[in-house]
């Protein structure tokens, strides 16, 4: 934690639970036409996912008056994207 006179910056890590609904092309119902060089999708898979993701957080607080502080800035995961895999083994098996 860094503290300048009027600003305090706090960094922490957290486990965040994400509940998302995804839909993607069903690879068993997809055909590739080599003449047209096109992929045709005839079905989709829909799933509800529940995942725990580890992230970092940085909160900058403007501290001019301790009784009335203001959250000036919040950065989650150092500004990077958060990846969620449909197949939990995909991240370690992806090449």
KOLTOR-622881 format. One line per field, with one value per residue (C-alpha): residue number from 1; residue in one letter; x, y, z. Coordinates in pm, 1 decimal. Example, Ala and Ser with C-alpha at 12.3 -4.5 7.8 and 13.67 -1.06 7.14 Angstrom:
// KOLTOR-622881
zagu c(1,2)
torke c(A,S)
x c(1230.0,1367.0)
y c(-450.0,-106.0)
z c(780.0,714.0)
This chain:
// KOLTOR-622881
zagu c(1,2,3,4,5,6,7,8,9,10,11,12,13,14,15,16,17,18,19,20,21,22,23,24,25,26,27,28,29,30,31,32,33,34,35,36,37,38,39,40,41,42,43,44,45,46,47,48,49,50,51,52,53,54,55,56,57,58,59,60,61,62,63,64,65,66,67,68,69,70,71,72,73,74,75,76,77,78,79,80,81,82,83,84,85,86,87,88,89,90,91,92,93,94,95)
torke c(X,X,X,X,X,X,X,X,X,X,X,X,X,X,X,X,X,X,X,X,X,X,X,X,X,X,X,X,X,X,X,X,X,X,X,X,X,X,X,X,X,X,X,X,X,X,X,X,X,X,X,X,X,X,X,X,X,X,X,X,X,X,X,X,X,X,X,X,X,X,X,X,X,X,X,X,X,X,X,X,X,X,X,X,X,X,X,X,X,X,X,X,X,X,X)
x c(0.0,136.6,21.0,94.4,-51.0,-385.7,-387.2,-380.1,-326.1,-416.6,-343.9,-500.4,-592.7,-932.5,-1121.1,-1418.2,-1709.9,-1843.2,-2173.1,-2205.2,-2415.5,-2228.1,-2327.4,-2084.9,-2077.2,-2126.6,-1817.9,-2020.6,-2272.0,-2023.5,-1917.2,-1624.1,-1669.8,-1321.3,-1444.9,-1601.6,-1344.8,-1636.2,-1746.2,-2118.4,-2265.4,-2591.2,-2617.0,-2496.8,-2421.5,-2549.2,-2410.2,-2429.0,-2086.4,-1991.2,-1620.1,-1389.1,-1119.8,-822.4,-775.5,-578.5,-732.3,-578.1,-788.7,-677.7,-850.5,-841.6,-798.6,-820.6,-1066.1,-1060.7,-1431.3,-1517.0,-1283.3,-1341.6,-1255.1,-1068.6,-971.6,-1012.8,-813.2,-901.3,-649.1,-394.4,-629.5,-589.3,-876.9,-1016.6,-1030.7,-1294.1,-1274.8,-1583.4,-1371.8,-1184.2,-897.4,-872.0,-633.9,-371.6,-427.9,-445.7,-146.4)
y c(0.0,343.5,656.6,1009.5,1302.4,1313.7,980.3,621.0,329.4,-18.9,-341.4,-676.1,-1003.2,-1165.9,-1469.6,-1359.5,-1586.6,-1544.9,-1684.9,-1655.8,-1797.2,-1887.5,-2009.8,-2143.8,-2346.0,-2719.8,-2877.9,-3198.2,-3002.0,-2798.8,-2866.5,-2719.5,-2684.1,-2704.8,-2567.0,-2256.0,-2245.1,-2175.1,-2328.6,-2395.8,-2425.5,-2619.3,-2612.4,-2436.2,-2540.1,-2325.0,-2359.6,-2181.3,-2159.2,-2096.9,-2019.1,-1876.9,-1645.4,-1498.7,-1125.8,-832.7,-499.1,-157.3,111.7,475.2,677.4,1057.2,1124.6,1505.4,1477.8,1140.8,1171.8,1219.1,1014.8,955.3,644.6,809.7,507.9,128.9,-105.1,-474.2,-735.0,-464.0,-359.3,-695.8,-910.0,-1188.3,-1521.7,-1781.8,-2120.6,-2328.3,-2641.1,-2600.4,-2813.4,-2597.9,-2345.0,-2606.1,-2812.7,-2525.1,-2509.0)
z c(0.0,-99.4,79.5,-41.1,150.3,-27.5,-211.1,-98.0,-340.3,-225.0,-421.2,-344.6,-508.4,-503.7,-616.4,-828.8,-909.4,-1264.8,-1387.2,-1764.4,-2046.0,-2364.8,-2708.7,-2968.1,-3290.1,-3234.6,-3397.7,-3454.1,-3663.1,-3867.6,-4224.3,-4419.1,-4794.7,-4948.2,-5283.5,-5131.4,-4850.8,-4616.4,-4289.7,-4245.6,-3896.9,-3853.9,-3474.0,-3162.2,-2805.3,-2518.9,-2167.5,-1834.7,-1672.0,-1312.2,-1271.8,-1005.8,-1145.7,-958.5,-1028.6,-888.4,-795.7,-747.4,-581.1,-566.5,-294.5,-272.8,99.0,133.7,422.5,608.5,687.2,316.3,101.2,-272.8,-473.3,-757.3,-968.9,-973.7,-1199.5,-1216.8,-1336.9,-1428.5,-1710.5,-1887.0,-2011.5,-1798.4,-1983.7,-1904.8,-2073.9,-2155.5,-2115.9,-1788.3,-1929.7,-2244.1,-2092.3,-2008.1,-2324.1,-2574.4,-2813.7)
